Amino acid sequence: MARRSRGVVVDSPVIETDRTASRAGALIFSTALFAVVFGLVQAAWVAAMGELGLGGIVAGVVLGWLAVSGIHVCQQWERIVVLRLGRLNRVSGPGLVFTWPIVEHCALYVDMRTRSIPFGAKETLTADLIPLDIDAVLYWMVWDAEKACMEINNYSLAVQLAAQTALRDAIGRSTVAGITIRRNQLDQELTQVLDEKVSEWGITVLSVEIRDIIVPEALQEAMSLEAQAEQRKKARIILMEAEQAIADMATEIGEAYDGNENALDVRRMHLMYESVRETGGTVVLPSSFADGFGEGAGASALEDVAKALGK
Protein backbone atom coordinates (compact mmCIF):
# COMPACT_ATOMS: atom_id res chain seq x y z
CA MET A 1 0.00 0.00 0.00
CA ALA A 2 1.28 3.45 -0.86
CA ARG A 3 2.39 5.67 2.02
CA ARG A 4 2.16 9.47 2.15
CA SER A 5 4.86 11.51 3.83
CA ARG A 6 4.85 15.30 3.52
CA GLY A 7 3.07 15.21 0.18
CA VAL A 8 5.31 12.54 -1.33
CA VAL A 9 3.81 9.18 -2.29
CA VAL A 10 6.14 6.29 -1.62
CA ASP A 11 4.77 3.61 -3.94
CA SER A 12 7.40 0.93 -3.42
CA PRO A 13 8.86 0.75 0.10
CA VAL A 14 12.37 -0.53 0.53
CA ILE A 15 12.31 -4.30 0.83
CA GLU A 16 14.90 -5.86 3.13
CA THR A 17 15.63 -9.47 2.18
CA ASP A 18 17.91 -12.08 3.73
CA ARG A 19 21.57 -11.24 3.24
CA THR A 20 24.45 -13.66 2.96
CA ALA A 21 26.69 -11.38 5.07
CA SER A 22 25.85 -9.86 8.44
CA ARG A 23 27.38 -8.05 11.42
CA ALA A 24 27.00 -11.05 13.71
CA GLY A 25 30.79 -11.33 14.05
CA ALA A 26 31.09 -7.75 15.29
CA LEU A 27 28.27 -8.29 17.80
CA ILE A 28 29.88 -11.46 19.12
CA PHE A 29 33.24 -9.68 19.46
CA SER A 30 31.67 -6.83 21.47
CA THR A 31 29.84 -9.27 23.72
CA ALA A 32 32.96 -11.35 24.31
CA LEU A 33 35.03 -8.22 24.99
CA PHE A 34 32.54 -7.01 27.58
CA ALA A 35 32.48 -10.44 29.25
CA VAL A 36 36.27 -10.67 29.38
CA VAL A 37 36.71 -7.18 30.85
CA PHE A 38 33.90 -7.75 33.33
CA GLY A 39 35.43 -11.08 34.41
CA LEU A 40 38.91 -9.61 34.84
CA VAL A 41 37.55 -6.78 36.96
CA GLN A 42 35.66 -9.24 39.17
CA ALA A 43 38.77 -11.38 39.55
CA ALA A 44 40.87 -8.36 40.46
CA TRP A 45 38.23 -7.16 42.94
CA VAL A 46 38.05 -10.53 44.66
CA ALA A 47 41.85 -10.70 44.84
CA ALA A 48 42.00 -7.23 46.36
CA MET A 49 38.95 -7.28 48.65
CA GLY A 50 38.68 -10.95 49.35
CA GLU A 51 35.03 -11.14 48.29
CA LEU A 52 32.70 -10.16 45.47
CA GLY A 53 30.75 -7.01 46.20
CA LEU A 54 28.47 -4.44 44.59
CA GLY A 55 31.41 -2.14 43.91
CA GLY A 56 33.15 -4.82 41.88
CA ILE A 57 30.03 -5.43 39.80
CA VAL A 58 29.58 -1.71 39.11
CA ALA A 59 33.25 -1.30 38.22
CA GLY A 60 33.07 -4.32 35.89
CA VAL A 61 30.03 -2.96 34.08
CA VAL A 62 31.56 0.50 33.68
CA LEU A 63 34.94 -0.76 32.47
CA GLY A 64 33.27 -3.28 30.16
CA TRP A 65 31.12 -0.54 28.64
CA LEU A 66 34.18 1.68 28.15
CA ALA A 67 36.02 -1.17 26.42
CA VAL A 68 33.10 -1.86 24.08
CA SER A 69 32.76 1.88 23.38
CA GLY A 70 36.44 2.23 22.51
CA ILE A 71 37.05 -0.91 20.42
CA HIS A 72 34.92 -1.58 17.34
CA VAL A 73 34.96 -4.15 14.55
CA CYS A 74 34.35 -2.77 11.07
CA GLN A 75 33.46 -5.35 8.44
CA GLN A 76 35.32 -5.51 5.11
CA TRP A 77 32.44 -3.84 3.24
CA GLU A 78 31.84 -1.13 5.87
CA ARG A 79 33.25 2.25 6.77
CA ILE A 80 32.74 3.97 10.14
CA VAL A 81 32.26 7.74 10.39
CA VAL A 82 33.83 8.87 13.69
CA LEU A 83 32.85 12.15 15.36
CA ARG A 84 34.85 13.79 18.12
CA LEU A 85 32.79 16.06 20.36
CA GLY A 86 30.26 16.46 17.56
CA ARG A 87 32.76 17.31 14.82
CA LEU A 88 33.85 15.02 11.98
CA ASN A 89 37.20 13.47 12.87
CA ARG A 90 37.80 10.63 10.43
CA VAL A 91 36.40 7.74 8.40
CA SER A 92 37.85 4.42 9.56
CA GLY A 93 37.75 0.77 8.58
CA PRO A 94 37.78 -2.03 7.82
CA GLY A 95 39.18 -3.99 10.77
CA LEU A 96 39.59 -2.88 14.36
CA VAL A 97 38.69 0.76 15.01
CA PHE A 98 39.74 2.42 18.26
CA THR A 99 37.94 5.46 19.64
CA TRP A 100 38.15 7.47 22.82
CA PRO A 101 35.14 6.57 25.00
CA ILE A 102 32.72 9.44 25.64
CA VAL A 103 34.86 11.87 23.60
CA GLU A 104 34.44 10.05 20.30
CA HIS A 105 31.60 7.96 18.96
CA CYS A 106 30.70 6.12 15.76
CA ALA A 107 28.06 8.23 14.03
CA LEU A 108 27.29 5.85 11.17
CA TYR A 109 28.25 2.47 9.77
CA VAL A 110 28.14 2.87 5.98
CA ASP A 111 27.68 -0.18 3.76
CA MET A 112 29.87 0.27 0.65
CA ARG A 113 28.43 -2.68 -1.29
CA THR A 114 26.15 -2.47 -4.30
CA ARG A 115 22.51 -2.22 -3.25
CA SER A 116 19.23 -2.82 -5.05
CA ILE A 117 16.01 -0.93 -4.35
CA PRO A 118 12.67 -1.67 -6.04
CA PHE A 119 10.64 1.40 -6.89
CA GLY A 120 7.82 2.35 -9.21
CA ALA A 121 5.26 4.87 -10.39
CA LYS A 122 1.55 4.22 -9.98
CA GLU A 123 -1.06 5.65 -12.37
CA THR A 124 1.31 8.24 -13.79
CA LEU A 125 -0.02 10.09 -16.85
CA THR A 126 2.00 9.95 -20.06
CA ALA A 127 2.20 12.71 -22.64
CA ASP A 128 -0.88 11.25 -24.37
CA LEU A 129 -2.80 11.18 -21.04
CA ILE A 130 -2.71 7.43 -20.44
CA PRO A 131 -2.11 6.28 -16.84
CA LEU A 132 0.70 3.74 -16.53
CA ASP A 133 2.02 1.57 -13.71
CA ILE A 134 5.75 0.96 -14.01
CA ASP A 135 7.93 -1.19 -11.77
CA ALA A 136 11.69 -0.81 -11.81
CA VAL A 137 14.78 -1.67 -9.80
CA LEU A 138 17.69 0.62 -8.95
CA TYR A 139 21.29 -0.52 -8.41
CA TRP A 140 23.49 1.93 -6.51
CA MET A 141 26.34 2.16 -4.03
CA VAL A 142 28.01 4.62 -1.64
CA TRP A 143 31.51 5.66 -2.71
CA ASP A 144 32.08 8.43 -0.14
CA ALA A 145 30.99 7.54 3.40
CA GLU A 146 31.74 11.04 4.71
CA LYS A 147 29.35 12.75 2.28
CA ALA A 148 26.68 10.09 2.80
CA CYS A 149 26.77 10.86 6.52
CA MET A 150 27.15 14.64 6.42
CA GLU A 151 25.27 15.77 3.31
CA ILE A 152 21.99 13.88 3.66
CA ASN A 153 19.90 12.67 6.59
CA ASN A 154 18.64 9.33 5.26
CA TYR A 155 20.53 8.65 2.05
CA SER A 156 18.76 5.35 1.31
CA LEU A 157 15.29 6.95 1.40
CA ALA A 158 16.56 9.97 -0.51
CA VAL A 159 17.83 7.79 -3.34
CA GLN A 160 14.50 5.98 -3.55
CA LEU A 161 12.47 9.20 -3.66
CA ALA A 162 14.81 10.69 -6.27
CA ALA A 163 14.37 7.58 -8.42
CA GLN A 164 10.58 7.80 -8.22
CA THR A 165 10.62 11.49 -9.10
CA ALA A 166 12.88 10.94 -12.11
CA LEU A 167 10.72 8.05 -13.32
CA ARG A 168 7.50 10.08 -13.06
CA ASP A 169 9.10 12.97 -14.94
CA ALA A 170 10.33 10.66 -17.72
CA ILE A 171 6.86 9.10 -18.07
CA GLY A 172 5.18 12.50 -18.28
CA ARG A 173 7.42 13.54 -21.18
CA SER A 174 6.84 10.41 -23.29
CA THR A 175 3.95 8.59 -24.93
CA VAL A 176 2.98 4.99 -24.26
CA ALA A 177 4.47 3.88 -27.56
CA GLY A 178 7.65 5.84 -26.87
CA ILE A 179 8.08 4.30 -23.43
CA THR A 180 7.56 0.79 -24.79
CA ILE A 181 9.87 1.21 -27.79
CA ARG A 182 12.54 3.25 -25.96
CA ARG A 183 12.67 1.03 -22.91
CA ASN A 184 16.45 0.60 -22.92
CA GLN A 185 17.00 4.28 -23.66
CA LEU A 186 14.70 5.16 -20.76
CA ASP A 187 16.86 3.02 -18.46
CA GLN A 188 19.99 4.87 -19.55
CA GLU A 189 18.30 8.26 -19.24
CA LEU A 190 17.14 7.55 -15.68
CA THR A 191 20.61 6.27 -14.73
CA GLN A 192 22.28 9.44 -15.97
CA VAL A 193 19.76 11.79 -14.33
CA LEU A 194 19.89 10.02 -10.98
CA ASP A 195 23.68 9.74 -10.96
CA GLU A 196 24.01 13.49 -11.48
CA LYS A 197 21.57 14.17 -8.64
CA VAL A 198 22.95 11.82 -5.96
CA SER A 199 26.66 12.21 -6.73
CA GLU A 200 26.80 15.19 -4.35
CA TRP A 201 25.75 12.80 -1.55
CA GLY A 202 28.71 10.49 -2.19
CA ILE A 203 26.50 7.98 -4.01
CA THR A 204 26.70 6.62 -7.54
CA VAL A 205 23.89 5.01 -9.53
CA LEU A 206 25.07 1.94 -11.43
CA SER A 207 21.94 1.15 -13.43
CA VAL A 208 18.16 1.40 -13.59
CA GLU A 209 16.17 -1.51 -15.00
CA ILE A 210 12.45 -1.32 -15.81
CA ARG A 211 10.85 -4.64 -14.92
CA ASP A 212 7.24 -4.19 -16.02
CA ILE A 213 4.96 -1.70 -17.78
CA ILE A 214 1.27 -2.14 -16.97
CA VAL A 215 -1.43 -0.51 -19.12
CA PRO A 216 -4.98 -0.23 -17.64
CA GLU A 217 -7.24 -3.07 -18.77
CA ALA A 218 -9.84 -0.60 -20.05
CA LEU A 219 -7.31 0.69 -22.59
CA GLN A 220 -5.70 -2.59 -23.58
CA GLU A 221 -8.52 -3.56 -25.99
CA ALA A 222 -8.54 -0.13 -27.63
CA MET A 223 -4.77 -0.21 -28.04
CA SER A 224 -5.02 -3.73 -29.47
CA LEU A 225 -7.56 -2.57 -32.08
CA GLU A 226 -5.35 0.38 -32.94
CA ALA A 227 -2.36 -1.91 -33.39
CA GLN A 228 -4.39 -4.28 -35.60
CA ALA A 229 -5.57 -1.37 -37.75
CA GLU A 230 -2.01 -0.15 -38.10
CA GLN A 231 -0.85 -3.61 -39.20
CA ARG A 232 -3.66 -3.83 -41.79
CA LYS A 233 -2.66 -0.41 -43.10
CA LYS A 234 0.95 -1.53 -43.49
CA ALA A 235 -0.15 -4.77 -45.20
CA ARG A 236 -2.27 -2.86 -47.73
CA ILE A 237 0.53 -0.43 -48.44
CA ILE A 238 2.92 -3.31 -49.06
CA LEU A 239 0.35 -4.98 -51.33
CA MET A 240 -0.14 -1.81 -53.38
CA GLU A 241 3.61 -1.37 -53.70
CA ALA A 242 3.85 -4.94 -54.97
CA GLU A 243 1.04 -4.29 -57.47
CA GLN A 244 2.83 -1.16 -58.64
CA ALA A 245 6.05 -3.12 -59.16
CA ILE A 246 4.20 -5.82 -61.08
CA ALA A 247 2.51 -3.23 -63.28
CA ASP A 248 5.85 -1.57 -64.03
CA MET A 249 7.39 -4.93 -64.92
CA ALA A 250 4.40 -5.84 -67.11
CA THR A 251 4.77 -2.53 -68.94
CA GLU A 252 8.43 -3.20 -69.61
CA ILE A 253 7.68 -6.74 -70.79
CA GLY A 254 4.88 -5.47 -73.06
CA GLU A 255 7.28 -2.97 -74.60
CA ALA A 256 9.79 -5.77 -75.19
CA TYR A 257 7.20 -7.91 -77.04
CA ASP A 258 5.67 -4.98 -78.91
CA GLY A 259 6.01 -5.49 -82.67
CA ASN A 260 7.86 -8.79 -82.29
CA GLU A 261 5.50 -11.55 -83.44
CA ASN A 262 8.15 -14.26 -83.34
CA ALA A 263 8.81 -13.56 -79.67
CA LEU A 264 5.07 -13.71 -78.94
CA ASP A 265 4.79 -17.06 -80.77
CA VAL A 266 7.68 -18.51 -78.74
CA ARG A 267 6.07 -17.21 -75.53
CA ARG A 268 2.75 -18.85 -76.38
CA MET A 269 4.44 -22.16 -77.06
CA HIS A 270 6.40 -21.95 -73.79
CA LEU A 271 3.26 -21.27 -71.77
CA MET A 272 1.45 -24.13 -73.39
CA TYR A 273 4.35 -26.50 -72.71
CA GLU A 274 4.54 -25.48 -69.06
CA SER A 275 0.80 -26.02 -68.66
CA VAL A 276 0.99 -29.52 -70.08
CA ARG A 277 4.05 -30.44 -68.02
CA GLU A 278 2.58 -29.26 -64.73
CA THR A 279 -0.87 -30.80 -65.09
CA GLY A 280 -0.04 -33.84 -67.19
CA GLY A 281 -3.21 -33.22 -69.24
CA THR A 282 -3.97 -32.86 -72.91
CA VAL A 283 -4.25 -29.60 -74.77
CA VAL A 284 -6.61 -29.28 -77.73
CA LEU A 285 -5.75 -26.38 -79.97
CA PRO A 286 -8.53 -24.79 -82.04
CA SER A 287 -7.63 -24.12 -85.58
CA SER A 288 -7.99 -20.39 -85.12
CA PHE A 289 -5.57 -20.51 -82.17
CA ALA A 290 -3.10 -22.58 -84.21
CA ASP A 291 -3.34 -20.09 -87.04
CA GLY A 292 -2.19 -17.42 -84.61
CA PHE A 293 1.28 -18.90 -84.66
CA GLY A 294 1.65 -17.80 -88.25
CA GLU A 295 1.65 -19.57 -91.54
CA GLY A 296 2.63 -23.16 -91.05
CA ALA A 297 3.28 -22.47 -87.37
CA GLY A 298 0.18 -24.32 -86.12
CA ALA A 299 1.35 -27.71 -87.34
CA SER A 300 4.83 -27.09 -85.98
CA ALA A 301 3.41 -26.11 -82.59
CA LEU A 302 1.25 -29.23 -82.49
CA GLU A 303 4.26 -31.37 -83.29
CA ASP A 304 6.27 -29.74 -80.50
CA VAL A 305 3.43 -30.30 -77.99
CA ALA A 306 3.07 -33.91 -79.09
CA LYS A 307 6.80 -34.45 -78.58
CA ALA A 308 6.62 -32.89 -75.14
CA LEU A 309 3.67 -35.10 -74.14
CA GLY A 310 5.50 -38.11 -75.43
CA LYS A 311 8.46 -37.34 -73.24
C-alpha positions in Angstrom: 0.0 0.0 0.0 1.3 3.4 -0.9 2.4 5.7 2.0 2.2 9.5 2.2 4.9 11.5 3.8 4.8 15.3 3.5 3.1 15.2 0.2 5.3 12.5 -1.3 3.8 9.2 -2.3 6.1 6.3 -1.6 4.8 3.6 -3.9 7.4 0.9 -3.4 8.9 0.8 0.1 12.4 -0.5 0.5 12.3 -4.3 0.8 14.9 -5.9 3.1 15.6 -9.5 2.2 17.9 -12.1 3.7 21.6 -11.2 3.2 24.4 -13.7 3.0 26.7 -11.4 5.1 25.9 -9.9 8.4 27.4 -8.0 11.4 27.0 -11.1 13.7 30.8 -11.3 14.1 31.1 -7.8 15.3 28.3 -8.3 17.8 29.9 -11.5 19.1 33.2 -9.7 19.5 31.7 -6.8 21.5 29.8 -9.3 23.7 33.0 -11.4 24.3 35.0 -8.2 25.0 32.5 -7.0 27.6 32.5 -10.4 29.3 36.3 -10.7 29.4 36.7 -7.2 30.8 33.9 -7.8 33.3 35.4 -11.1 34.4 38.9 -9.6 34.8 37.5 -6.8 37.0 35.7 -9.2 39.2 38.8 -11.4 39.6 40.9 -8.4 40.5 38.2 -7.2 42.9 38.0 -10.5 44.7 41.8 -10.7 44.8 42.0 -7.2 46.4 39.0 -7.3 48.7 38.7 -10.9 49.4 35.0 -11.1 48.3 32.7 -10.2 45.5 30.8 -7.0 46.2 28.5 -4.4 44.6 31.4 -2.1 43.9 33.1 -4.8 41.9 30.0 -5.4 39.8 29.6 -1.7 39.1 33.3 -1.3 38.2 33.1 -4.3 35.9 30.0 -3.0 34.1 31.6 0.5 33.7 34.9 -0.8 32.5 33.3 -3.3 30.2 31.1 -0.5 28.6 34.2 1.7 28.2 36.0 -1.2 26.4 33.1 -1.9 24.1 32.8 1.9 23.4 36.4 2.2 22.5 37.1 -0.9 20.4 34.9 -1.6 17.3 35.0 -4.1 14.5 34.4 -2.8 11.1 33.5 -5.3 8.4 35.3 -5.5 5.1 32.4 -3.8 3.2 31.8 -1.1 5.9 33.3 2.3 6.8 32.7 4.0 10.1 32.3 7.7 10.4 33.8 8.9 13.7 32.8 12.2 15.4 34.8 13.8 18.1 32.8 16.1 20.4 30.3 16.5 17.6 32.8 17.3 14.8 33.8 15.0 12.0 37.2 13.5 12.9 37.8 10.6 10.4 36.4 7.7 8.4 37.9 4.4 9.6 37.8 0.8 8.6 37.8 -2.0 7.8 39.2 -4.0 10.8 39.6 -2.9 14.4 38.7 0.8 15.0 39.7 2.4 18.3 37.9 5.5 19.6 38.2 7.5 22.8 35.1 6.6 25.0 32.7 9.4 25.6 34.9 11.9 23.6 34.4 10.0 20.3 31.6 8.0 19.0 30.7 6.1 15.8 28.1 8.2 14.0 27.3 5.9 11.2 28.2 2.5 9.8 28.1 2.9 6.0 27.7 -0.2 3.8 29.9 0.3 0.7 28.4 -2.7 -1.3 26.2 -2.5 -4.3 22.5 -2.2 -3.2 19.2 -2.8 -5.1 16.0 -0.9 -4.4 12.7 -1.7 -6.0 10.6 1.4 -6.9 7.8 2.3 -9.2 5.3 4.9 -10.4 1.5 4.2 -10.0 -1.1 5.6 -12.4 1.3 8.2 -13.8 0.0 10.1 -16.8 2.0 10.0 -20.1 2.2 12.7 -22.6 -0.9 11.2 -24.4 -2.8 11.2 -21.0 -2.7 7.4 -20.4 -2.1 6.3 -16.8 0.7 3.7 -16.5 2.0 1.6 -13.7 5.8 1.0 -14.0 7.9 -1.2 -11.8 11.7 -0.8 -11.8 14.8 -1.7 -9.8 17.7 0.6 -8.9 21.3 -0.5 -8.4 23.5 1.9 -6.5 26.3 2.2 -4.0 28.0 4.6 -1.6 31.5 5.7 -2.7 32.1 8.4 -0.1 31.0 7.5 3.4 31.7 11.0 4.7 29.3 12.8 2.3 26.7 10.1 2.8 26.8 10.9 6.5 27.2 14.6 6.4 25.3 15.8 3.3 22.0 13.9 3.7 19.9 12.7 6.6 18.6 9.3 5.3 20.5 8.6 2.0 18.8 5.3 1.3 15.3 6.9 1.4 16.6 10.0 -0.5 17.8 7.8 -3.3 14.5 6.0 -3.5 12.5 9.2 -3.7 14.8 10.7 -6.3 14.4 7.6 -8.4 10.6 7.8 -8.2 10.6 11.5 -9.1 12.9 10.9 -12.1 10.7 8.1 -13.3 7.5 10.1 -13.1 9.1 13.0 -14.9 10.3 10.7 -17.7 6.9 9.1 -18.1 5.2 12.5 -18.3 7.4 13.5 -21.2 6.8 10.4 -23.3 3.9 8.6 -24.9 3.0 5.0 -24.3 4.5 3.9 -27.6 7.6 5.8 -26.9 8.1 4.3 -23.4 7.6 0.8 -24.8 9.9 1.2 -27.8 12.5 3.2 -26.0 12.7 1.0 -22.9 16.5 0.6 -22.9 17.0 4.3 -23.7 14.7 5.2 -20.8 16.9 3.0 -18.5 20.0 4.9 -19.6 18.3 8.3 -19.2 17.1 7.5 -15.7 20.6 6.3 -14.7 22.3 9.4 -16.0 19.8 11.8 -14.3 19.9 10.0 -11.0 23.7 9.7 -11.0 24.0 13.5 -11.5 21.6 14.2 -8.6 23.0 11.8 -6.0 26.7 12.2 -6.7 26.8 15.2 -4.3 25.7 12.8 -1.6 28.7 10.5 -2.2 26.5 8.0 -4.0 26.7 6.6 -7.5 23.9 5.0 -9.5 25.1 1.9 -11.4 21.9 1.2 -13.4 18.2 1.4 -13.6 16.2 -1.5 -15.0 12.5 -1.3 -15.8 10.9 -4.6 -14.9 7.2 -4.2 -16.0 5.0 -1.7 -17.8 1.3 -2.1 -17.0 -1.4 -0.5 -19.1 -5.0 -0.2 -17.6 -7.2 -3.1 -18.8 -9.8 -0.6 -20.0 -7.3 0.7 -22.6 -5.7 -2.6 -23.6 -8.5 -3.6 -26.0 -8.5 -0.1 -27.6 -4.8 -0.2 -28.0 -5.0 -3.7 -29.5 -7.6 -2.6 -32.1 -5.4 0.4 -32.9 -2.4 -1.9 -33.4 -4.4 -4.3 -35.6 -5.6 -1.4 -37.8 -2.0 -0.1 -38.1 -0.9 -3.6 -39.2 -3.7 -3.8 -41.8 -2.7 -0.4 -43.1 1.0 -1.5 -43.5 -0.2 -4.8 -45.2 -2.3 -2.9 -47.7 0.5 -0.4 -48.4 2.9 -3.3 -49.1 0.4 -5.0 -51.3 -0.1 -1.8 -53.4 3.6 -1.4 -53.7 3.8 -4.9 -55.0 1.0 -4.3 -57.5 2.8 -1.2 -58.6 6.1 -3.1 -59.2 4.2 -5.8 -61.1 2.5 -3.2 -63.3 5.8 -1.6 -64.0 7.4 -4.9 -64.9 4.4 -5.8 -67.1 4.8 -2.5 -68.9 8.4 -3.2 -69.6 7.7 -6.7 -70.8 4.9 -5.5 -73.1 7.3 -3.0 -74.6 9.8 -5.8 -75.2 7.2 -7.9 -77.0 5.7 -5.0 -78.9 6.0 -5.5 -82.7 7.9 -8.8 -82.3 5.5 -11.6 -83.4 8.1 -14.3 -83.3 8.8 -13.6 -79.7 5.1 -13.7 -78.9 4.8 -17.1 -80.8 7.7 -18.5 -78.7 6.1 -17.2 -75.5 2.7 -18.8 -76.4 4.4 -22.2 -77.1 6.4 -21.9 -73.8 3.3 -21.3 -71.8 1.4 -24.1 -73.4 4.3 -26.5 -72.7 4.5 -25.5 -69.1 0.8 -26.0 -68.7 1.0 -29.5 -70.1 4.1 -30.4 -68.0 2.6 -29.3 -64.7 -0.9 -30.8 -65.1 0.0 -33.8 -67.2 -3.2 -33.2 -69.2 -4.0 -32.9 -72.9 -4.3 -29.6 -74.8 -6.6 -29.3 -77.7 -5.7 -26.4 -80.0 -8.5 -24.8 -82.0 -7.6 -24.1 -85.6 -8.0 -20.4 -85.1 -5.6 -20.5 -82.2 -3.1 -22.6 -84.2 -3.3 -20.1 -87.0 -2.2 -17.4 -84.6 1.3 -18.9 -84.7 1.7 -17.8 -88.3 1.6 -19.6 -91.5 2.6 -23.2 -91.0 3.3 -22.5 -87.4 0.2 -24.3 -86.1 1.4 -27.7 -87.3 4.8 -27.1 -86.0 3.4 -26.1 -82.6 1.2 -29.2 -82.5 4.3 -31.4 -83.3 6.3 -29.7 -80.5 3.4 -30.3 -78.0 3.1 -33.9 -79.1 6.8 -34.5 -78.6 6.6 -32.9 -75.1 3.7 -35.1 -74.1 5.5 -38.1 -75.4 8.5 -37.3 -73.2 
